[in-house]
Amino acid sequence: MAYQRNVTELPPKYYLEYFRYLLGFVKRLYGHLLNESEQDFMARFRNVSVDAQCLFVRLSNRRGVFFRIQKIAYREIDDLPAAVGELLINGFIERLNPHHEAMGTEALNTFTKPELLELLPLEPEELRPLSKQKKEEVIRYALHELDFAEIVTSLTTRETVIRMNFEAEVMMLKYLFFGNRSSDMTEFVIRDLGKVSFERYDESKLTARFFSRKEVEDKLLISLTNEEFHEMREGETPPEDIYNWFMNWNETRPELSEIALPGYARLVTRVGGFLERQKLPDQAMQVYQLTDKVPARERRVRLLFKSGLTEEALALCDEIAVTPQNAEERFFARDFREKIMSAGEKKRSRKTTTRFLSDAESVNIPVAYRHHVEAGVMNHYLEEGWEAAFTENYPWRGLFGLVFWDIIYDANVSAIHHPLQRAPSDFYLPDFYLKREQLLKNRLEELTTPDAWKKHVGRMYNAKFGITNVLVDWNDELLALTNQIIELLEPAQLRLILLEMSRNLREHTRGFPDLLIWNEEGHYEFVEVKSPTDHLGAQQLHWLQFFQTIGVPAKVLRVEWEA
């Protein structure tokens, strides 16, 4: 494309250039996957005038599918009435008509409440009570009590209301480009306004995310179902109805492609968690049984135990202990088995994280730091002559992103699918490590000394500064903090930590200790700070134990308040 980074003013028809680029990109990578209606849309779009294309793209980028022509004004469109007429003739839009009754709420929502009261075919005796109601009630009354054909006639006597066509086709084309429903055309805008800089790629190396029509339809199905669940939940649909809806959907859904399964598992656990919070444990259990992905197995164990099914709960605990998917599952399997076995005894079992925390040393900190506990502990160490810095996840994520930058964003690994991608498509999947294991290990073997680490990290920091990296939060302190960690730890220890991160980036890029302290003699320690009311998380314990295993000093420090 012609646009360069840090452009502060966009050309008048920038959005049309973006859309044309998207169409060309999708045709090149996915042309063989497009159905007849999508190909028909692309052909028709190419054959209408620039003004008509501009108007269609403008409207398709807005929310909703109904618009009032009198409310539309775009300076860059020379002849708006002609563009409207051209879109009507070519089937891109259609006038509001009685066939749109099923979408009546959306159509009426384009008007204000006073406009509806004026335009709807209402009798005088209906107007007075409706004038005291909210707009939603006015719309509901109109759709239930009035003839929709009469509503259409009344609304369109003074106004032209149109409905956008090709909604499904445009949605599919955008989905093929972005690979998700959360990204949209504003990604182009924020890039070209200089608000976000993306890694640059040779576009000939960008690969398709989807290899069959079924793959894209399956993944899109999960996205749309997730959105429907969100709307039902926000719309206060009774939880029993949501359960019935979801189980019916699950029974009739197609056998899903591999690419759709992670999203399906997340949807299942969301629905199950919702039902559990709504005090429907039996229904939640039925939903959780649809997947073994985190946290479904843990929730099933808890529900089984609460229902008195002790043997089943123990069996599932043992299954989790053999194949834990993350630190939470690993510690949970051990702790909950102990809880089940000690049920009925006077002495209650304690979680591994609780025992680890209670055995930790403590320090007295002024109560004035109760809302900034880490700062209080940091000040304590500074007063004792130590240097101290806030760390937590920030420098470790940054170090990983800088050390492996070119490997993360290597288009040759077939995980980069469009030029606005913020992370590889397999970044949070096991595939990330499996596909790049040798590349990651080779890079770490090249960094044999602290100077080699610093040189490589510094070179990447300067070369890539400001470019979006899913792990790198650009800050002036990042380079100094990563260099401090490189100075204190052995290269072999750094290699082990980064490899551990790479094996599960979803889980292992969090849970690092809060502080790093060090002194002039080269002594250092990572410190996880816990206030009197705070708990130690499983992922935090994972890293504390991992650090200790590889000889990196790390501890938990309990804070006790002093007046």
RODO-2510 file (C-alpha; in nm, 4 decimals, decimal comma):
residues 563
     n   res          X          Y          Z
     1     m     0,0000     0,0000     0,0000
     2     a     0,1027     0,3587    -0,0517
     3     y     0,0688     0,4726     0,3083
     4     q     0,3780     0,5140     0,5234
     5     r     0,4242     0,4989     0,8973
     6     n     0,3661     0,8142     1,1062
     7     v     0,1351     0,9788     0,8497
     8     t    -0,0741     1,2260     1,0518
     9     e    -0,3394     1,3080     0,7905
    10     l    -0,5228     1,0541     0,5818
    11     p    -0,6402     1,1138     0,2237
    12     p    -1,0160     1,1798     0,1856
    13     k    -1,1010     0,8323     0,0540
    14     y    -0,8556     0,6384     0,2696
    15     y    -1,1242     0,3907     0,3781
    16     l    -1,1925     0,2911     0,0164
    17     e    -0,8232     0,2175    -0,0411
    18     y    -0,8221     0,0013     0,2723
    19     f    -1,1288    -0,1926     0,1600
    20     r    -0,9963    -0,2419    -0,1924
    21     y    -0,6679    -0,3658    -0,0462
    22     l    -0,8571    -0,6087     0,1786
    23     l    -1,0559    -0,7436    -0,1178
    24     g    -0,7429    -0,7932    -0,3264
    25     f    -0,5618    -0,9604    -0,0375
    26     v    -0,8508    -1,1983     0,0320
    27     k    -0,8898    -1,2824    -0,3356
    28     r    -0,5188    -1,3690    -0,3599
    29     l    -0,5061    -1,5914    -0,0489
    30     y    -0,8606    -1,7222    -0,0286
    31     g    -1,0143    -1,6821    -0,3723
    32     h    -1,0642    -2,0579    -0,3993
    33     l    -1,2624    -2,0600    -0,0711
    34     l    -1,5126    -1,7892    -0,1656
    35     n    -1,8683    -1,8960    -0,2398
    36     e    -2,0782    -1,7718    -0,5295
    37     s    -2,2429    -1,4841    -0,3424
    38     e    -1,9075    -1,3545    -0,2143
    39     q    -1,7582    -1,3681    -0,5626
    40     d    -2,0707    -1,1966    -0,6973
    41     f    -2,0353    -0,9181    -0,4416
    42     m    -1,6703    -0,8573    -0,5339
    43     a    -1,7544    -0,8457    -0,9055
    44     r    -2,0440    -0,6052    -0,8522
    45     f    -1,8381    -0,3842    -0,6241
    46     r    -1,5643    -0,3467    -0,8857
    47     n    -1,8209    -0,2365    -1,1449
    48     v    -1,9889     0,0530    -0,9601
    49     s    -1,8549     0,4083    -0,9489
    50     v    -1,6021     0,5336    -0,6965
    51     d    -1,8713     0,7403    -0,5210
    52     a    -2,0973     0,4344    -0,4895
    53     q    -1,8070     0,2273    -0,3576
    54     c    -1,7257     0,5009    -0,1053
    55     l    -2,0820     0,5197     0,0232
    56     f    -2,1118     0,1432     0,0566
    57     v    -1,7831     0,1150     0,2483
    58     r    -1,8730     0,4095     0,4710
    59     l    -2,2031     0,2495     0,5671
    60     s    -2,0646    -0,1029     0,6004
    61     n    -1,8064     0,0254     0,8500
    62     r    -2,0829     0,1679     1,0699
    63     r    -2,2919    -0,0177     1,3234
    64     g    -2,6284    -0,1483     1,2168
    65     v    -2,7740    -0,2173     0,8735
    66     f    -3,0492     0,0477     0,8559
    67     f    -2,9737     0,4109     0,7744
    68     r    -3,1689     0,7292     0,7050
    69     i    -3,0435     0,8843     0,3839
    70     q    -3,1180     1,2384     0,5065
    71     k    -2,8757     1,1811     0,7964
    72     i    -2,5872     1,0787     0,5699
    73     a    -2,3292     1,3373     0,4645
    74     y    -1,9752     1,2707     0,3435
    75     r    -1,7785     1,5576     0,1927
    76     e    -1,5609     1,3385    -0,0252
    77     i    -1,8645     1,1900    -0,2060
    78     d    -1,9402     1,4359    -0,4861
    79     d    -2,2957     1,3291    -0,5705
    80     l    -2,4557     1,1464    -0,2785
    81     p    -2,8050     1,1043    -0,4340
    82     a    -2,6497     0,9494    -0,7455
    83     a    -2,4404     0,7141    -0,5296
    84     v    -2,7535     0,6090    -0,3398
    85     g    -2,9384     0,5452    -0,6649
    86     e    -2,6520     0,3424    -0,8046
    87     l    -2,6340     0,1256    -0,4912
    88     l    -3,0113     0,0691    -0,5100
    89     i    -3,0024    -0,0306    -0,8764
    90     n    -2,7133    -0,2716    -0,8216
    91     g    -2,8625    -0,4361    -0,5132
    92     f    -2,6148    -0,3102    -0,2542
    93     i    -2,8945    -0,1460    -0,0570
    94     e    -3,2731    -0,1659    -0,0523
    95     r    -3,5472     0,0596     0,0799
    96     l    -3,7159    -0,0254     0,4098
    97     n    -4,0155    -0,2443     0,3274
    98     p    -4,2669    -0,4750     0,5012
    99     h    -4,0394    -0,7750     0,4449
   100     h    -3,8038    -0,6292     0,7083
   101     e    -4,0514    -0,6895     0,9925
   102     a    -3,8189    -0,9382     1,1636
   103     m    -3,5626    -0,6572     1,1887
   104     g    -3,8165    -0,3979     1,2969
   105     t    -3,6395    -0,3072     1,6201
   106     e    -3,3187    -0,2211     1,4333
   107     a    -3,5095    -0,0179     1,1733
   108     l    -3,7045     0,1848     1,4294
   109     n    -3,3933     0,2443     1,6384
   110     t    -3,2606     0,4764     1,3670
   111     f    -3,5215     0,7303     1,4840
   112     t    -3,5351     0,9233     1,8093
   113     k    -3,8274     0,8801     2,0479
   114     p    -3,9840     1,2222     1,9578
   115     e    -3,9516     1,1342     1,5878
   116     l    -4,1227     0,8004     1,6404
   117     l    -4,4088     0,9584     1,8322
   118     e    -4,4532     1,2037     1,5469
   119     l    -4,4171     0,9600     1,2547
   120     l    -4,5747     0,6359     1,3782
   121     p    -4,9449     0,5785     1,2914
   122     l    -5,0629     0,6290     1,6493
   123     e    -5,4032     0,7401     1,7720
   124     p    -5,4168     1,0429     2,0075
   125     e    -5,5167     0,8223     2,3002
   126     e    -5,2011     0,6115     2,2419
   127     l    -4,9634     0,9064     2,2316
   128     r    -5,0091     1,0326     2,5884
   129     p    -4,9082     0,7116     2,7740
   130     l    -4,6307     0,6372     2,5230
   131     s    -4,4793     0,9840     2,5662
   132     k    -4,3966     0,8865     2,9240
   133     q    -4,2280     0,5611     2,8225
   134     k    -3,8680     0,4993     2,7205
   135     k    -3,7811     0,4671     2,3537
   136     e    -3,7462     0,0890     2,3873
   137     e    -4,1039     0,0641     2,5157
   138     v    -4,2330     0,2803     2,2307
   139     i    -4,0643     0,0510     1,9773
   140     r    -4,1917    -0,2610     2,1502
   141     y    -4,5466    -0,1244     2,1523
   142     a    -4,5325    -0,0264     1,7863
   143     l    -4,4084    -0,3666     1,6723
   144     h    -4,6681    -0,5550     1,8768
   145     e    -4,9719    -0,3327     1,8326
   146     l    -4,9316    -0,1707     1,4904
   147     d    -4,9237    -0,3155     1,1398
   148     f    -4,5628    -0,3147     1,0198
   149     a    -4,6583    -0,2235     0,6634
   150     e    -4,8356     0,0857     0,7989
   151     i    -4,5273     0,1649     1,0098
   152     v    -4,3102     0,1512     0,6980
   153     t    -4,5458     0,3777     0,5050
   154     s    -4,5577     0,6308     0,7898
   155     l    -4,1811     0,6384     0,8419
   156     t    -4,0908     0,6640     0,4750
   157     t    -4,3373     0,9336     0,3663
   158     r    -4,0832     1,2016     0,4647
   159     e    -3,7640     0,9963     0,4840
   160     t    -3,5792     0,7365     0,2797
   161     v    -3,4662     0,4517     0,5031
   162     i    -3,2373     0,1916     0,3518
   163     r    -3,1076    -0,1473     0,4551
   164     m    -2,7577    -0,2632     0,3711
   165     n    -2,7264    -0,5823     0,1693
   166     f    -2,4269    -0,8187     0,1404
   167     e    -2,3841    -0,7997     0,5181
   168     a    -2,2866    -1,1678     0,5444
   169     e    -2,0507    -1,1439     0,2470
   170     v    -1,8659    -0,8404     0,3849
   171     m    -1,8427    -1,0027     0,7269
   172     m    -1,6885    -1,3152     0,5734
   173     l    -1,4349    -1,1171     0,3689
   174     k    -1,3229    -0,9222     0,6760
   175     y    -1,3085    -1,2422     0,8790
   176     l    -1,0905    -1,4088     0,6200
   177     f    -0,8523    -1,1128     0,6331
   178     f    -0,8298    -1,0592     1,0104
   179     g    -0,9027    -1,4149     1,1261
   180     n    -1,1205    -1,2897     1,4126
   181     r    -1,4243    -1,0751     1,4867
   182     s    -1,2512    -0,8350     1,7274
   183     s    -1,0362    -0,6598     1,4648
   184     d    -1,1834    -0,4215     1,2099
   185     m    -1,0886    -0,1610     0,9505
   186     t    -0,9726     0,0849     1,2182
   187     e    -0,6542    -0,1249     1,2395
   188     f    -0,5495     0,0373     0,9107
   189     v    -0,6333     0,3827     1,0460
   190     i    -0,4350     0,3571     1,3681
   191     r    -0,1368     0,2283     1,1705
   192     d    -0,1407     0,5110     0,9183
   193     l    -0,1989     0,7764     1,1833
   194     g     0,1219     0,6550     1,3456
   195     k    -0,0540     0,5363     1,6623
   196     v     0,0605     0,1770     1,6151
   197     s     0,3567     0,0483     1,4175
   198     f     0,3456    -0,3072     1,2875
   199     e     0,6305    -0,5339     1,1877
   200     r     0,6938    -0,5091     0,8134
   201     y     0,6619    -0,8222     0,6021
   202     d     0,7313    -0,9337     0,2523
   203     e     0,3653    -0,9886     0,1630
   204     s     0,4525    -1,2687    -0,0742
   205     k     0,5485    -1,4719     0,2349
   206     l     0,2196    -1,4184     0,4197
   207     t     0,0250    -1,7417     0,4313
   208     a    -0,3402    -1,8373     0,4563
   209     r    -0,4808    -1,9038     0,8013
   210     f    -0,7591    -2,1202     0,6569
   211     f    -0,7109    -2,4057     0,4100
   212     s    -1,0718    -2,5073     0,3575
   213     r    -1,4136    -2,3470     0,3599
   214     k    -1,5076    -2,5671     0,6536
   215     e    -1,2212    -2,4338     0,8643
   216     v    -1,3255    -2,0719     0,8237
   217     e    -1,6953    -2,1483     0,8700
   218     d    -1,6277    -2,3518     1,1854
   219     k    -1,4120    -2,0829     1,3433
   220     l    -1,6585    -1,8112     1,2479
   221     l    -1,9431    -2,0192     1,3911
   222     i    -1,7695    -2,0250     1,7313
   223     s    -1,7116    -1,6488     1,7191
   224     l    -2,0748    -1,5734     1,6331
   225     t    -2,2055    -1,8170     1,8954
   226     n    -1,9854    -1,6539     2,1564
   227     e    -2,1303    -1,3151     2,0601
   228     e    -2,4827    -1,4548     2,0841
   229     f    -2,4086    -1,5902     2,4316
   230     h    -2,2751    -1,2494     2,5361
   231     e    -2,5898    -1,0762     2,4070
   232     m    -2,8175    -1,3222     2,5860
   233     r    -2,6265    -1,2823     2,9104
   234     e    -2,6245    -0,9017     2,8888
   235     g    -2,9911    -0,9067     2,7880
   236     e    -3,0715    -1,0884     3,1121
   237     t    -3,2035    -1,4008     2,9423
   238     p    -3,2961    -1,6528     3,2160
   239     p    -2,9984    -1,8848     3,2795
   240     e    -3,2143    -2,1943     3,2269
   241     d    -3,2984    -2,0662     2,8788
   242     i    -2,9309    -2,0013     2,8057
   243     y    -2,8484    -2,3582     2,9115
   244     n    -3,1172    -2,5029     2,6842
   245     w    -3,0095    -2,2803     2,3956
   246     f    -2,6447    -2,3806     2,4306
   247     m    -2,7052    -2,7535     2,4634
   248     n    -2,9383    -2,7484     2,1623
   249     w    -2,6757    -2,5573     1,9645
   250     n    -2,4086    -2,8059     2,0710
   251     e    -2,6166    -3,1034     1,9599
   252     t    -2,6743    -2,9591     1,6136
   253     r    -2,3332    -2,8004     1,5487
   254     p    -2,1071    -2,9657     1,2904
   255     e    -1,8010    -3,1688     1,3809
   256     l    -1,5484    -2,8912     1,4312
   257     s    -1,2177    -2,8489     1,2521
   258     e    -0,8977    -2,8436     1,4566
   259     i    -0,8629    -2,4671     1,4138
   260     a    -1,1998    -2,4060     1,5866
   261     l    -1,1446    -2,6308     1,8893
   262     p    -0,9556    -2,3826     2,1145
   263     g    -1,2323    -2,1265     2,0695
   264     y    -1,4961    -2,3927     2,1334
   265     a    -1,3251    -2,4909     2,4600
   266     r    -1,3181    -2,1285     2,5764
   267     l    -1,6869    -2,0890     2,4895
   268     v    -1,7761    -2,4025     2,6848
   269     t    -1,5941    -2,2850     2,9970
   270     r    -1,7541    -1,9394     2,9727
   271     v    -2,1026    -2,0870     2,9547
   272     g    -2,0266    -2,3368     3,2302
   273     g    -1,8860    -2,0644     3,4543
   274     f    -2,1934    -1,8489     3,3959
   275     l    -2,4307    -2,1318     3,4893
   276     e    -2,2275    -2,2140     3,7979
   277     r    -2,2432    -1,8507     3,9130
   278     q    -2,6197    -1,8613     3,8551
   279     k    -2,6463    -2,1508     4,1050
   280     l    -2,7204    -2,4155     3,8436
   281     p    -2,4559    -2,6774     3,9294
   282     d    -2,6138    -2,9698     3,7431
   283     q    -2,6422    -2,7704     3,4223
   284     a    -2,2886    -2,6335     3,4678
   285     m    -2,1580    -2,9890     3,5052
   286     q    -2,3255    -3,0943     3,1806
   287     v    -2,1583    -2,8069     2,9993
   288     y    -1,8139    -2,8541     3,1568
   289     q    -1,8183    -3,2183     3,0429
   290     l    -1,7978    -3,0991     2,6818
   291     t    -1,4265    -3,0160     2,7149
   292     d    -1,1194    -3,1158     2,9130
   293     k    -0,9472    -2,7807     2,8693
   294     v    -0,8652    -2,5514     3,1628
   295     p    -1,0526    -2,4840     3,3870
   296     a    -1,3298    -2,7349     3,3049
   297     r    -1,1757    -3,0368     3,4802
   298     e    -1,1131    -2,8456     3,8035
   299     r    -1,4702    -2,7155     3,8095
   300     r    -1,6034    -3,0669     3,7495
   301     v    -1,4022    -3,2025     4,0448
   302     r    -1,5425    -2,9345     4,2732
   303     l    -1,9003    -2,9946     4,1581
   304     l    -1,8642    -3,3718     4,1918
   305     f    -1,7332    -3,3393     4,5458
   306     k    -2,0062    -3,0926     4,6403
   307     s    -2,2638    -3,3396     4,5057
   308     g    -2,1230    -3,6190     4,7237
   309     l    -1,9678    -3,8110     4,4331
   310     t    -1,6340    -3,8552     4,6117
   311     e    -1,4960    -4,1469     4,4104
   312     e    -1,5616    -3,9710     4,0804
   313     a    -1,3977    -3,6546     4,2129
   314     l    -1,0893    -3,8493     4,3240
   315     a    -1,0615    -4,0277     3,9901
   316     l    -1,0702    -3,6982     3,8020
   317     c    -0,8147    -3,5484     4,0440
   318     d    -0,5815    -3,8357     3,9630
   319     e    -0,6351    -3,7827     3,5907
   320     i    -0,5451    -3,4135     3,6268
   321     a    -0,2371    -3,4977     3,8342
   322     v    -0,1045    -3,7198     3,5531
   323     t    -0,1647    -3,4650     3,2747
   324     p    -0,1803    -3,1127     3,4263
   325     q    -0,2230    -2,8405     3,1650
   326     n    -0,0895    -2,5572     3,3804
   327     a     0,0303    -2,4741     3,7312
   328     e    -0,3229    -2,4238     3,8593
   329     e    -0,4170    -2,7797     3,7625
   330     r    -0,0922    -2,9251     3,8971
   331     f    -0,1332    -2,7790     4,2454
   332     f    -0,5108    -2,8207     4,2465
   333     a    -0,4946    -3,1968     4,1810
   334     r    -0,2647    -3,2498     4,4773
   335     d    -0,4443    -3,0102     4,7131
   336     f    -0,8002    -3,1160     4,6380
   337     r    -0,7178    -3,4847     4,6692
   338     e    -0,5812    -3,4063     5,0149
   339     k    -0,8957    -3,2079     5,0933
   340     i    -1,1198    -3,4971     4,9893
   341     m    -0,9202    -3,7508     5,1878
   342     s    -0,9247    -3,5340     5,5000
   343     a    -1,2963    -3,4554     5,4757
   344     g    -1,4602    -3,5120     5,8103
   345     e    -1,1366    -3,4795     6,0058
   346     k    -1,0970    -3,1955     6,2550
   347     k    -0,7728    -3,0809     6,0948
   348     r    -0,8432    -2,9066     5,7661
   349     s    -0,6104    -2,9548     5,4730
   350     r    -0,4260    -2,6500     5,3457
   351     k    -0,3449    -2,5675     4,9867
   352     t     0,0176    -2,5889     4,8733
   353     t     0,0207    -2,2167     4,8005
   354     t    -0,1173    -2,1391     5,1487
   355     r     0,1472    -2,3544     5,3180
   356     f     0,4227    -2,1959     5,1102
   357     l     0,2995    -1,8492     5,2017
   358     s     0,2578    -1,9204     5,5725
   359     d     0,6134    -2,0583     5,5900
   360     a     0,7581    -1,7448     5,4318
   361     e     0,9463    -1,4787     5,6260
   362     s     0,7718    -1,1531     5,7125
   363     v     0,8617    -0,7863     5,7391
   364     n     0,6991    -0,4938     5,9185
   365     i     0,5983    -0,2104     5,6879
   366     p     0,4271     0,1203     5,7851
   367     v     0,0508     0,0970     5,7387
   368     a     0,0699     0,4098     5,5219
   369     y     0,1791     0,1741     5,2419
   370     r    -0,1365    -0,0406     5,2641
   371     h    -0,2446     0,0671     4,9133
   372     h     0,1100     0,0452     4,7733
   373     v     0,2498    -0,2589     4,9474
   374     e     0,5248    -0,3283     4,6908
   375     a     0,6486     0,0301     4,7218
   376     g     0,6647    -0,0127     5,0991
   377     v     0,8774    -0,3268     5,0700
   378     m     1,0936    -0,1636     4,8046
   379     n     1,1565     0,1313     5,0358
   380     h     1,2425    -0,1128     5,3159
   381     y     1,5191    -0,2665     5,1052
   382     l     1,6473     0,0716     4,9879
   383     e     1,6855     0,1780     5,3508
   384     e     1,8877    -0,1383     5,4148
   385     g     2,1306    -0,0494     5,1359
   386     w     1,9913    -0,2644     4,8562
   387     e     1,9029    -0,1493     4,5072
   388     a     1,5479    -0,2406     4,4123
   389     a     1,3217    -0,2364     4,1076
   390     f     0,9656    -0,3327     4,0251
   391     t     0,9758    -0,6316     3,7928
   392     e     0,6824    -0,8724     3,7945
   393     n     0,6073    -0,9836     3,4361
   394     y     0,7212    -0,6715     3,2518
   395     p     1,0975    -0,7304     3,2040
   396     w     1,0612    -1,1053     3,1458
   397     r     0,8020    -1,0576     2,8741
   398     g     1,0156    -0,7825     2,7232
   399     l     1,3307    -0,9948     2,7394
   400     f     1,1550    -1,2838     2,5652
   401     g     1,0120    -1,0561     2,2977
   402     l     1,3494    -0,8936     2,2256
   403     v     1,5596    -1,2107     2,2317
   404     f     1,3249    -1,3990     1,9983
   405     w     1,1769    -1,1084     1,7995
   406     d     1,2650    -1,2360     1,4526
   407     i     1,1577    -1,5894     1,5458
   408     i     0,8209    -1,4726     1,6806
   409     y     0,7466    -1,2702     1,3680
   410     d     0,9029    -1,5055     1,1159
   411     a     0,6567    -1,5257     0,8262
   412     n     0,8241    -1,8490     0,7116
   413     v     0,6661    -2,0380     1,0030
   414     s     0,3210    -1,9949     0,8447
   415     a     0,1683    -1,8151     1,1425
   416     i     0,1588    -1,4605     1,0005
   417     h    -0,1463    -1,4137     0,7797
   418     h    -0,1927    -1,0398     0,7258
   419     p     0,0219    -0,7257     0,7638
   420     l    -0,1638    -0,5885     1,0678
   421     q    -0,1156    -0,8977     1,2832
   422     r    -0,0006    -0,8286     1,6396
   423     a     0,1042    -1,1853     1,7223
   424     p     0,1479    -1,5173     1,5391
   425     s    -0,1766    -1,7122     1,5133
   426     d    -0,0242    -1,9988     1,7141
   427     f     0,1285    -1,7765     1,9821
   428     y    -0,0780    -1,9180     2,2691
   429     l    -0,0933    -2,2720     2,1350
   430     p     0,1464    -2,5637     2,1917
   431     d     0,2359    -2,5291     1,8240
   432     f     0,4380    -2,2156     1,8972
   433     y     0,7070    -2,4147     2,0758
   434     l     0,6746    -2,7289     1,8659
   435     k     0,7238    -2,5425     1,5366
   436     r     1,0121    -2,3271     1,6603
   437     e     1,1886    -2,5484     1,9151
   438     q     1,5144    -2,5702     1,7234
   439     l     1,5123    -2,2026     1,6271
   440     l     1,4603    -2,1016     1,9920
   441     k     1,7329    -2,3331     2,1184
   442     n     1,9757    -2,2242     1,8475
   443     r     1,9272    -1,8596     1,9436
   444     l     1,9895    -1,9314     2,3095
   445     e     2,3014    -2,1337     2,2277
   446     e     2,4385    -1,8288     2,0439
   447     l     2,4107    -1,6171     2,3603
   448     t     2,6924    -1,7648     2,5643
   449     t     2,7967    -1,4600     2,7710
   450     p     2,6268    -1,1661     2,9445
   451     d     2,7836    -0,9339     2,6856
   452     a     2,6345    -1,1398     2,4031
   453     w     2,2919    -1,1192     2,5678
   454     k     2,3205    -0,7430     2,6181
   455     k     2,4452    -0,6826     2,2666
   456     h     2,1635    -0,8816     2,1074
   457     v     1,8909    -0,7337     2,3292
   458     g     2,0223    -0,3809     2,2789
   459     r     2,0393    -0,4233     1,9019
   460     m     1,6794    -0,5474     1,8850
   461     y     1,5610    -0,2752     2,1242
   462     n     1,7074     0,0000     1,9068
   463     a     1,6049    -0,1568     1,5754
   464     k     1,2467    -0,2342     1,6743
   465     f     1,1649     0,0448     1,9204
   466     g     0,7984     0,1378     1,9007
   467     i     0,6919    -0,1531     1,6796
   468     t     0,4075    -0,3615     1,8189
   469     n     0,5146    -0,6816     1,9886
   470     v     0,2634    -0,8752     2,1937
   471     l     0,5159    -0,9119     2,4776
   472     v     0,7119    -0,5866     2,4651
   473     d     0,5719    -0,2863     2,6498
   474     w     0,7944    -0,0062     2,5251
   475     n     0,9321     0,2007     2,8107
   476     d     1,2582     0,3837     2,8746
   477     e     1,3218     0,1542     3,1721
   478     l     1,2913    -0,1708     2,9784
   479     l     1,6458    -0,1913     2,8435
   480     a     1,8081    -0,0967     3,1755
   481     l     1,5956    -0,3500     3,3633
   482     t     1,6599    -0,6374     3,1233
   483     n     2,0319    -0,5573     3,1287
   484     q     2,0268    -0,5678     3,5094
   485     i     1,8703    -0,9148     3,5004
   486     i     2,1274    -1,0248     3,2418
   487     e     2,4115    -0,9030     3,4664
   488     l     2,2853    -1,0865     3,7729
   489     l     2,1787    -1,4229     3,6317
   490     e     2,3940    -1,6812     3,4599
   491     p     2,3378    -1,7271     3,0838
   492     a     2,2367    -2,0891     3,1524
   493     q     1,9696    -1,9721     3,3976
   494     l     1,8338    -1,7199     3,1490
   495     r     1,8165    -1,9902     2,8833
   496     l     1,6159    -2,2208     3,1106
   497     i     1,3692    -1,9448     3,2060
   498     l     1,3054    -1,8358     2,8480
   499     l     1,2630    -2,1945     2,7311
   500     e     1,0132    -2,2553     3,0111
   501     m     0,8213    -1,9468     2,8988
   502     s     0,8197    -2,0633     2,5375
   503     r     0,6538    -2,3945     2,6200
   504     n     0,3323    -2,2263     2,7345
   505     l     0,3194    -1,8569     2,6520
   506     r    -0,0397    -1,8181     2,7676
   507     e     0,0460    -1,9267     3,1211
   508     h     0,4189    -1,8731     3,1621
   509     t     0,4323    -1,5047     3,0714
   510     r     0,2690    -1,4204     3,4052
   511     g     0,3273    -1,4890     3,7733
   512     f     0,6838    -1,3584     3,8051
   513     p     0,7909    -1,2058     4,1417
   514     d     0,7101    -0,8409     4,2129
   515     l     1,0576    -0,7077     4,2940
   516     l     1,4243    -0,7561     4,2134
   517     i     1,6738    -0,6504     4,4802
   518     w     2,0556    -0,6502     4,4462
   519     n     2,3673    -0,4980     4,6001
   520     e     2,7191    -0,3989     4,4990
   521     e     2,8580    -0,7416     4,5914
   522     g     2,6472    -0,9042     4,3213
   523     h     2,3978    -1,0631     4,5589
   524     y     2,0389    -1,0510     4,4406
   525     e     1,6952    -1,1968     4,5014
   526     f     1,3515    -1,1900     4,3445
   527     v     1,0772    -1,1114     4,5945
   528     e     0,7063    -1,1874     4,5726
   529     v     0,5311    -0,9419     4,8053
   530     k     0,2124    -1,0409     4,9863
   531     s    -0,0011    -0,8160     5,2041
   532     p    -0,1892    -0,9690     5,5016
   533     t    -0,5006    -1,0184     5,2868
   534     d    -0,3296    -1,1358     4,9671
   535     h    -0,2994    -1,4939     4,8453
   536     l    -0,0235    -1,6713     4,6552
   537     g    -0,1288    -1,7819     4,3084
   538     a    -0,0407    -2,1174     4,1558
   539     q     0,1494    -1,9570     3,8665
   540     q     0,3447    -1,7418     4,1149
   541     l     0,4413    -2,0532     4,3101
   542     h     0,5387    -2,2217     3,9832
   543     w     0,7971    -1,9536     3,9106
   544     l     0,9249    -1,9353     4,2699
   545     q     0,9868    -2,3102     4,2674
   546     f     1,1322    -2,3039     3,9173
   547     f     1,3732    -2,0236     4,0140
   548     q     1,4825    -2,2156     4,3213
   549     t     1,5334    -2,5331     4,1158
   550     i     1,7735    -2,3588     3,8754
   551     g     1,9569    -2,1672     4,1500
   552     v     1,7943    -1,8250     4,1090
   553     p     1,7305    -1,6760     4,4572
   554     a     1,3583    -1,6087     4,4998
   555     k     1,1223    -1,5892     4,7949
   556     v     0,7853    -1,4773     4,9228
   557     l     0,7825    -1,1952     5,1744
   558     r     0,4754    -1,1515     5,3938
   559     v     0,3983    -0,7962     5,4982
   560     e     0,2739    -0,7139     5,8461
   561     w     0,1531    -0,3626     5,9168
   562     e     0,3062    -0,1449     6,1825
   563     a     0,1399     0,1707     6,3122
***
